[in-house]
Amino acid sequence: MSDPRDDAKLVKLIEIEGYKSIEALMETVFSDSVSPAICMNERCDFTCKMEPDQDPGRCDECRTNTMRAASVLAGLI
C-alpha cells in the first residue's frame, strides 16, 4: 500500500518536471542513469537529479537527508 504523502510528492514532482504522467516520467528514468528527485519535507519541494534508487539523499535547500527519487516514490525500486 502506498503512502499518501509519497503519492502527493510524486504528483508534485511530475508537475514540477513537466511530465504529463507517471508513465512518461518512468520512461525517462529507466532510459537514463539519473532520476528526478524531490525533498520529502512538508514545506520544501526542492528537486534535483539523483540516482534512481536514491532514498534518502541530501536536500540542498533544507540541508537534510530527505530527497527521494521518483522511482522510489512510485514503489518501483
C-alpha positions in Angstrom: 0.0 0.0 0.0 1.4 3.4 -0.9 1.8 6.3 1.5 -0.5 9.3 0.6 2.4 11.6 1.3 4.6 9.8 -1.2 1.8 9.9 -3.7 1.4 13.7 -3.2 5.1 14.3 -3.6 5.2 12.2 -6.7 2.4 14.2 -8.3 4.2 17.4 -7.3 7.4 16.1 -8.9 5.7 15.1 -12.1 4.2 18.7 -12.2 7.5 20.4 -11.5 9.4 18.4 -14.0 6.8 19.0 -16.7 5.7 15.4 -17.4 2.1 14.5 -18.4 2.0 11.2 -16.5 3.9 8.9 -14.2 4.5 6.6 -17.2 6.2 9.4 -19.1 8.4 10.2 -16.1 9.3 6.5 -15.5 10.2 6.0 -19.2 12.7 8.8 -18.9 14.0 7.5 -15.5 14.6 4.0 -16.8 16.3 5.2 -20.0 18.8 7.3 -18.2 21.2 6.9 -15.3 19.7 9.7 -13.2 16.2 10.4 -11.9 14.3 13.4 -10.8 14.1 13.5 -7.0 12.1 15.7 -4.6 12.6 16.7 -1.0 10.1 14.9 1.3 9.9 17.7 3.9 6.4 19.1 4.0 7.3 22.7 3.2 10.0 22.0 0.7 9.6 21.0 -3.0 13.2 21.2 -4.0 14.0 19.0 -6.9 17.2 17.8 -8.5 18.6 14.8 -10.4 19.9 11.8 -8.4 20.4 8.1 -8.8 17.1 6.2 -9.5 17.4 4.3 -6.2 18.2 7.4 -4.0 16.5 7.3 -0.6 17.5 9.3 1.3 19.5 12.0 -0.5 20.8 15.4 0.6 18.4 18.3 0.0 20.5 21.4 -0.9 17.6 23.7 0.2 16.8 22.3 3.7 20.2 20.8 4.4 18.5 17.5 5.4 18.7 13.9 4.1 15.2 13.9 2.7 15.5 13.6 -1.0 13.7 10.7 -2.7 14.0 9.6 -6.3 10.8 9.3 -8.5 11.2 5.5 -8.9 11.4 5.0 -5.2 8.3 7.2 -4.7 6.4 5.2 -7.3 7.3 2.0 -5.5 9.3 0.6 -8.4 12.6 0.3 -6.5 
